[in-house]
Amino acid sequence: MLKYILKKLTYGLLTLWIIASITFFLMHMLPGDPFASEKKIPSKVKEKLLEKYHLDKPLMVQYGYYMKDLAKGDLGLSMKIRGRRVNEMIKSHFPKSLVLGLFAILIAFVIGVSIGIVAGLNRGKKLDSASMLLAIIGVSVPSFILGGVLQWGVLLIKKITGESILPIAGYGELRHLVMPSIALSLMPLAIIARMMRASMIEVLSQDYIRMAKAKGLPQVKIISRHCIRNAIMPVVTYLGPLIAAITTGSFVIEKVFAIPGLGRYFVQSISDRDYTVTLGIVVFYSFLLIVMMLTVDILYGILDPRIRISKGKGGE
């Protein structure tokens, strides 16, 4: 197990280095520099700024400086937001994105798995058709559209009743997370429901399920102990990239509901050519995705007793 984890960590670090390198060179391929649009800056001040951020040096020298700082865990100083370090920005604003993402994942997983189980057990029936219709809607409707519809619905209820059941936007209370979490969870909920349905149908056709039924085991025990446990494995595999995708892909929802997460800084840094912020957030999100994938690999082996990590083959 230890050898397997070390191997995965090595691959993860290599992947992180490749992503950081590609992003670094792509950012520097853009014409001009982060201060090119600021015409009011005196030439001497601009020279000092370029020197401060090593932008006056050859590209490979800049790359060496960046990798040296990255190895120490220092993501650098923002070129546009005075006095703000990227590490501090992530520490301050990512928790808000994370809380929103975790609520959305909880909704997507619990409801998606439940719908998938019901649909799989009622294949070809009305419940199955209704479940798959919901899944199609979930995949088809973008999260920001659903967010706008939810806001419109709350405003309509307020106009009719005179009472606001939920805040339209903002951050600070649990109530503020209800609508953005629902909007963010619909697409992964639909995907999980379809995956769980397909997996349940496949598991129900297996010989060991027929054997369990032949032995006279109660239907509830067969479903809970044999069907769900085996059918849920593809969903568990999907959870790693899902967690990373939701916690890092809520930029538009954060904007729609005025949530002060990390997403708005990332979007702004791209338009401002704030190299250090863009690079820092990309590296951070990549690290998060790699950690999630490694966690899922380990969890997959724990949940499925048929999977064993071969010591001789290093986990293959």
Secondary structure as a PSIPRED ss2 file (coil, helix, strand):
# PSIPRED VFORMAT (PSIPRED V4.0)

   1 M C   1.000  0.000  0.000
   2 L H   0.000  1.000  0.000
   3 K H   0.000  1.000  0.000
   4 Y H   0.000  1.000  0.000
   5 I H   0.000  1.000  0.000
   6 L H   0.000  1.000  0.000
   7 K H   0.000  1.000  0.000
   8 K H   0.000  1.000  0.000
   9 L H   0.000  1.000  0.000
  10 T H   0.000  1.000  0.000
  11 Y H   0.000  1.000  0.000
  12 G H   0.000  1.000  0.000
  13 L H   0.000  1.000  0.000
  14 L H   0.000  1.000  0.000
  15 T H   0.000  1.000  0.000
  16 L H   0.000  1.000  0.000
  17 W H   0.000  1.000  0.000
  18 I H   0.000  1.000  0.000
  19 I H   0.000  1.000  0.000
  20 A H   0.000  1.000  0.000
  21 S H   0.000  1.000  0.000
  22 I H   0.000  1.000  0.000
  23 T H   0.000  1.000  0.000
  24 F H   0.000  1.000  0.000
  25 F H   0.000  1.000  0.000
  26 L H   0.000  1.000  0.000
  27 M H   0.000  1.000  0.000
  28 H H   0.000  1.000  0.000
  29 M H   0.000  1.000  0.000
  30 L C   1.000  0.000  0.000
  31 P C   1.000  0.000  0.000
  32 G C   1.000  0.000  0.000
  33 D C   1.000  0.000  0.000
  34 P C   1.000  0.000  0.000
  35 F C   1.000  0.000  0.000
  36 A C   1.000  0.000  0.000
  37 S C   1.000  0.000  0.000
  38 E C   1.000  0.000  0.000
  39 K C   1.000  0.000  0.000
  40 K C   1.000  0.000  0.000
  41 I C   1.000  0.000  0.000
  42 P C   1.000  0.000  0.000
  43 S H   0.000  1.000  0.000
  44 K H   0.000  1.000  0.000
  45 V H   0.000  1.000  0.000
  46 K H   0.000  1.000  0.000
  47 E H   0.000  1.000  0.000
  48 K H   0.000  1.000  0.000
  49 L H   0.000  1.000  0.000
  50 L H   0.000  1.000  0.000
  51 E H   0.000  1.000  0.000
  52 K H   0.000  1.000  0.000
  53 Y C   1.000  0.000  0.000
  54 H C   1.000  0.000  0.000
  55 L C   1.000  0.000  0.000
  56 D C   1.000  0.000  0.000
  57 K C   1.000  0.000  0.000
  58 P C   1.000  0.000  0.000
  59 L H   0.000  1.000  0.000
  60 M H   0.000  1.000  0.000
  61 V H   0.000  1.000  0.000
  62 Q H   0.000  1.000  0.000
  63 Y H   0.000  1.000  0.000
  64 G H   0.000  1.000  0.000
  65 Y H   0.000  1.000  0.000
  66 Y H   0.000  1.000  0.000
  67 M H   0.000  1.000  0.000
  68 K H   0.000  1.000  0.000
  69 D H   0.000  1.000  0.000
  70 L H   0.000  1.000  0.000
  71 A H   0.000  1.000  0.000
  72 K C   1.000  0.000  0.000
  73 G C   1.000  0.000  0.000
  74 D C   1.000  0.000  0.000
  75 L C   1.000  0.000  0.000
  76 G C   1.000  0.000  0.000
  77 L E   0.000  0.000  1.000
  78 S C   1.000  0.000  0.000
  79 M C   1.000  0.000  0.000
  80 K C   1.000  0.000  0.000
  81 I C   1.000  0.000  0.000
  82 R C   1.000  0.000  0.000
  83 G C   1.000  0.000  0.000
  84 R C   1.000  0.000  0.000
  85 R E   0.000  0.000  1.000
  86 V H   0.000  1.000  0.000
  87 N H   0.000  1.000  0.000
  88 E H   0.000  1.000  0.000
  89 M H   0.000  1.000  0.000
  90 I H   0.000  1.000  0.000
  91 K H   0.000  1.000  0.000
  92 S H   0.000  1.000  0.000
  93 H H   0.000  1.000  0.000
  94 F H   0.000  1.000  0.000
  95 P H   0.000  1.000  0.000
  96 K H   0.000  1.000  0.000
  97 S H   0.000  1.000  0.000
  98 L H   0.000  1.000  0.000
  99 V H   0.000  1.000  0.000
 100 L H   0.000  1.000  0.000
 101 G H   0.000  1.000  0.000
 102 L H   0.000  1.000  0.000
 103 F H   0.000  1.000  0.000
 104 A H   0.000  1.000  0.000
 105 I H   0.000  1.000  0.000
 106 L H   0.000  1.000  0.000
 107 I H   0.000  1.000  0.000
 108 A H   0.000  1.000  0.000
 109 F H   0.000  1.000  0.000
 110 V H   0.000  1.000  0.000
 111 I H   0.000  1.000  0.000
 112 G H   0.000  1.000  0.000
 113 V H   0.000  1.000  0.000
 114 S H   0.000  1.000  0.000
 115 I H   0.000  1.000  0.000
 116 G H   0.000  1.000  0.000
 117 I H   0.000  1.000  0.000
 118 V H   0.000  1.000  0.000
 119 A H   0.000  1.000  0.000
 120 G H   0.000  1.000  0.000
 121 L H   0.000  1.000  0.000
 122 N C   1.000  0.000  0.000
 123 R C   1.000  0.000  0.000
 124 G C   1.000  0.000  0.000
 125 K C   1.000  0.000  0.000
 126 K H   0.000  1.000  0.000
 127 L H   0.000  1.000  0.000
 128 D H   0.000  1.000  0.000
 129 S H   0.000  1.000  0.000
 130 A H   0.000  1.000  0.000
 131 S H   0.000  1.000  0.000
 132 M H   0.000  1.000  0.000
 133 L H   0.000  1.000  0.000
 134 L H   0.000  1.000  0.000
 135 A H   0.000  1.000  0.000
 136 I H   0.000  1.000  0.000
 137 I H   0.000  1.000  0.000
 138 G H   0.000  1.000  0.000
 139 V H   0.000  1.000  0.000
 140 S H   0.000  1.000  0.000
 141 V C   1.000  0.000  0.000
 142 P C   1.000  0.000  0.000
 143 S H   0.000  1.000  0.000
 144 F H   0.000  1.000  0.000
 145 I H   0.000  1.000  0.000
 146 L H   0.000  1.000  0.000
 147 G H   0.000  1.000  0.000
 148 G H   0.000  1.000  0.000
 149 V H   0.000  1.000  0.000
 150 L H   0.000  1.000  0.000
 151 Q H   0.000  1.000  0.000
 152 W H   0.000  1.000  0.000
 153 G H   0.000  1.000  0.000
 154 V H   0.000  1.000  0.000
 155 L H   0.000  1.000  0.000
 156 L H   0.000  1.000  0.000
 157 I H   0.000  1.000  0.000
 158 K H   0.000  1.000  0.000
 159 K H   0.000  1.000  0.000
 160 I H   0.000  1.000  0.000
 161 T H   0.000  1.000  0.000
 162 G C   1.000  0.000  0.000
 163 E C   1.000  0.000  0.000
 164 S C   1.000  0.000  0.000
 165 I C   1.000  0.000  0.000
 166 L C   1.000  0.000  0.000
 167 P C   1.000  0.000  0.000
 168 I C   1.000  0.000  0.000
 169 A C   1.000  0.000  0.000
 170 G C   1.000  0.000  0.000
 171 Y C   1.000  0.000  0.000
 172 G C   1.000  0.000  0.000
 173 E C   1.000  0.000  0.000
 174 L H   0.000  1.000  0.000
 175 R H   0.000  1.000  0.000
 176 H H   0.000  1.000  0.000
 177 L H   0.000  1.000  0.000
 178 V H   0.000  1.000  0.000
 179 M H   0.000  1.000  0.000
 180 P H   0.000  1.000  0.000
 181 S H   0.000  1.000  0.000
 182 I H   0.000  1.000  0.000
 183 A H   0.000  1.000  0.000
 184 L H   0.000  1.000  0.000
 185 S H   0.000  1.000  0.000
 186 L H   0.000  1.000  0.000
 187 M H   0.000  1.000  0.000
 188 P H   0.000  1.000  0.000
 189 L H   0.000  1.000  0.000
 190 A H   0.000  1.000  0.000
 191 I H   0.000  1.000  0.000
 192 I H   0.000  1.000  0.000
 193 A H   0.000  1.000  0.000
 194 R H   0.000  1.000  0.000
 195 M H   0.000  1.000  0.000
 196 M H   0.000  1.000  0.000
 197 R H   0.000  1.000  0.000
 198 A H   0.000  1.000  0.000
 199 S H   0.000  1.000  0.000
 200 M H   0.000  1.000  0.000
 201 I H   0.000  1.000  0.000
 202 E H   0.000  1.000  0.000
 203 V H   0.000  1.000  0.000
 204 L H   0.000  1.000  0.000
 205 S C   1.000  0.000  0.000
 206 Q C   1.000  0.000  0.000
 207 D H   0.000  1.000  0.000
 208 Y H   0.000  1.000  0.000
 209 I H   0.000  1.000  0.000
 210 R H   0.000  1.000  0.000
 211 M H   0.000  1.000  0.000
 212 A H   0.000  1.000  0.000
 213 K H   0.000  1.000  0.000
 214 A H   0.000  1.000  0.000
 215 K C   1.000  0.000  0.000
 216 G C   1.000  0.000  0.000
 217 L C   1.000  0.000  0.000
 218 P C   1.000  0.000  0.000
 219 Q H   0.000  1.000  0.000
 220 V H   0.000  1.000  0.000
 221 K H   0.000  1.000  0.000
 222 I H   0.000  1.000  0.000
 223 I H   0.000  1.000  0.000
 224 S H   0.000  1.000  0.000
 225 R H   0.000  1.000  0.000
 226 H H   0.000  1.000  0.000
 227 C H   0.000  1.000  0.000
 228 I H   0.000  1.000  0.000
 229 R H   0.000  1.000  0.000
 230 N H   0.000  1.000  0.000
 231 A H   0.000  1.000  0.000
 232 I C   1.000  0.000  0.000
 233 M H   0.000  1.000  0.000
 234 P H   0.000  1.000  0.000
 235 V H   0.000  1.000  0.000
 236 V H   0.000  1.000  0.000
 237 T H   0.000  1.000  0.000
 238 Y H   0.000  1.000  0.000
 239 L H   0.000  1.000  0.000
 240 G H   0.000  1.000  0.000
 241 P H   0.000  1.000  0.000
 242 L H   0.000  1.000  0.000
 243 I H   0.000  1.000  0.000
 244 A H   0.000  1.000  0.000
 245 A H   0.000  1.000  0.000
 246 I H   0.000  1.000  0.000
 247 T H   0.000  1.000  0.000
 248 T H   0.000  1.000  0.000
 249 G C   1.000  0.000  0.000
 250 S C   1.000  0.000  0.000
 251 F H   0.000  1.000  0.000
 252 V H   0.000  1.000  0.000
 253 I H   0.000  1.000  0.000
 254 E H   0.000  1.000  0.000
 255 K H   0.000  1.000  0.000
 256 V H   0.000  1.000  0.000
 257 F C   1.000  0.000  0.000
 258 A C   1.000  0.000  0.000
 259 I C   1.000  0.000  0.000
 260 P C   1.000  0.000  0.000
 261 G C   1.000  0.000  0.000
 262 L C   1.000  0.000  0.000
 263 G H   0.000  1.000  0.000
 264 R H   0.000  1.000  0.000
 265 Y H   0.000  1.000  0.000
 266 F H   0.000  1.000  0.000
 267 V H   0.000  1.000  0.000
 268 Q H   0.000  1.000  0.000
 269 S H   0.000  1.000  0.000
 270 I H   0.000  1.000  0.000
 271 S H   0.000  1.000  0.000
 272 D H   0.000  1.000  0.000
 273 R C   1.000  0.000  0.000
 274 D C   1.000  0.000  0.000
 275 Y H   0.000  1.000  0.000
 276 T H   0.000  1.000  0.000
 277 V H   0.000  1.000  0.000
 278 T H   0.000  1.000  0.000
 279 L H   0.000  1.000  0.000
 280 G H   0.000  1.000  0.000
 281 I H   0.000  1.000  0.000
 282 V H   0.000  1.000  0.000
 283 V H   0.000  1.000  0.000
 284 F H   0.000  1.000  0.000
 285 Y H   0.000  1.000  0.000
 286 S H   0.000  1.000  0.000
 287 F H   0.000  1.000  0.000
 288 L H   0.000  1.000  0.000
 289 L H   0.000  1.000  0.000
 290 I H   0.000  1.000  0.000
 291 V H   0.000  1.000  0.000
 292 M H   0.000  1.000  0.000
 293 M H   0.000  1.000  0.000
 294 L H   0.000  1.000  0.000
 295 T H   0.000  1.000  0.000
 296 V H   0.000  1.000  0.000
 297 D H   0.000  1.000  0.000
 298 I H   0.000  1.000  0.000
 299 L H   0.000  1.000  0.000
 300 Y H   0.000  1.000  0.000
 301 G H   0.000  1.000  0.000
 302 I H   0.000  1.000  0.000
 303 L H   0.000  1.000  0.000
 304 D C   1.000  0.000  0.000
 305 P C   1.000  0.000  0.000
 306 R C   1.000  0.000  0.000
 307 I C   1.000  0.000  0.000
 308 R C   1.000  0.000  0.000
 309 I C   1.000  0.000  0.000
 310 S C   1.000  0.000  0.000
 311 K C   1.000  0.000  0.000
 312 G C   1.000  0.000  0.000
 313 K C   1.000  0.000  0.000
 314 G C   1.000  0.000  0.000
 315 G C   1.000  0.000  0.000
 316 E C   1.000  0.000  0.000
